C-alpha cells in the first residue's frame, strides 16, 4: 500500500521496540524494506514506520515516466488568494 501510494523511490525505516533491549531498525528502499519485514515473519511488539519522500530529481523523473504528479491540499489562505485573483 505504501509503495502504491507514494511510489517506488520512497525510503522507509521501521523501528521496533524503541528504547528497549530488543530494539531493531531496518530500512532502505521501500521494496527492500518490505521484503525484509515479510521475510521476518510474525513480528511482535511496537513498531514505528518512518517514510522519507524521494529526492526532487527522483520525483520529477518518476512523474515523467508515469505521467503522475505530486498533489497537495491548498490552504484556506491560498484558496482565498486564488478567489481574489479570479482563479477559483
C-alpha positions as CSV (number, residue, x, y, z in Angstrom):
1,X,0.0,0.0,0.0
2,X,2.8,2.5,0.8
3,X,4.6,1.8,-2.4
4,X,1.5,2.3,-4.4
5,X,0.6,5.5,-2.6
6,X,4.0,7.2,-2.6
7,X,5.9,5.5,-5.5
8,X,8.9,3.2,-5.7
9,X,11.5,5.9,-4.9
10,X,10.4,6.4,-1.3
11,X,12.7,5.3,1.5
12,X,11.3,3.6,4.6
13,X,12.7,2.9,8.1
14,X,11.0,0.6,10.5
15,X,12.0,0.8,14.2
16,X,10.8,-1.9,16.6
17,X,10.8,-1.8,20.4
18,X,12.5,1.6,20.6
19,X,14.5,2.2,23.8
20,X,14.2,-1.5,24.8
21,X,16.7,-4.2,25.0
22,X,15.5,-5.8,21.7
23,X,15.4,-2.6,19.7
24,X,15.7,-3.1,16.0
25,X,16.0,-0.8,13.0
26,X,15.7,-1.7,9.3
27,X,15.3,0.5,6.3
28,X,16.2,1.5,2.8
29,X,14.4,1.5,-0.5
30,X,10.7,0.7,0.1
31,X,10.8,-2.6,-1.8
32,X,13.9,-3.8,0.1
33,X,12.4,-2.8,3.5
34,X,9.1,-4.6,2.7
35,X,11.0,-7.8,1.6
36,X,13.0,-7.8,4.9
37,X,9.8,-7.4,7.0
38,X,7.9,-10.1,5.1
39,X,10.9,-12.5,5.5
40,X,11.0,-11.9,9.2
41,X,7.6,-13.5,9.6
42,X,5.4,-12.8,12.6
43,X,6.9,-9.7,14.2
44,X,5.6,-8.7,17.6
45,X,5.9,-5.5,19.7
46,X,5.6,-1.8,19.0
47,X,6.8,-0.5,15.6
48,X,7.3,2.9,14.1
49,X,7.4,3.5,10.4
50,X,9.3,6.5,9.0
51,X,8.9,7.5,5.4
52,X,11.2,9.9,3.5
53,X,9.9,11.2,0.2
54,X,12.1,10.8,-2.8
55,X,14.6,13.4,-3.8
56,X,13.2,16.1,-6.1
57,X,15.1,14.8,-9.1
58,X,13.7,11.3,-8.5
59,X,10.2,12.6,-8.2
60,X,10.4,14.6,-11.4
61,X,11.8,11.5,-13.2
62,X,9.0,9.3,-11.9
63,X,6.4,11.9,-12.9
64,X,7.8,11.9,-16.5
65,X,7.7,8.0,-16.6
66,X,4.3,7.5,-15.1
67,X,2.5,10.8,-16.0
68,X,1.7,11.4,-12.4
69,X,2.5,14.4,-10.3
70,X,2.7,15.5,-6.7
71,X,-0.5,16.7,-5.2
72,X,-1.1,18.7,-2.1
73,X,-4.1,20.3,-0.5
74,X,-4.3,24.1,-0.7
75,X,-4.6,26.1,2.4
76,X,-7.6,28.4,3.1
77,X,-5.3,31.3,2.6
78,X,-4.2,30.1,-0.9
79,X,-7.8,29.4,-1.9
80,X,-8.8,32.9,-0.7
81,X,-6.0,34.5,-2.7
82,X,-6.9,32.5,-5.8
83,X,-10.5,33.7,-5.4
84,X,-9.4,37.3,-5.2
85,X,-7.5,36.8,-8.4
86,X,-10.5,35.2,-10.1
87,X,-8.8,31.8,-10.3
88,X,-11.3,29.7,-8.4
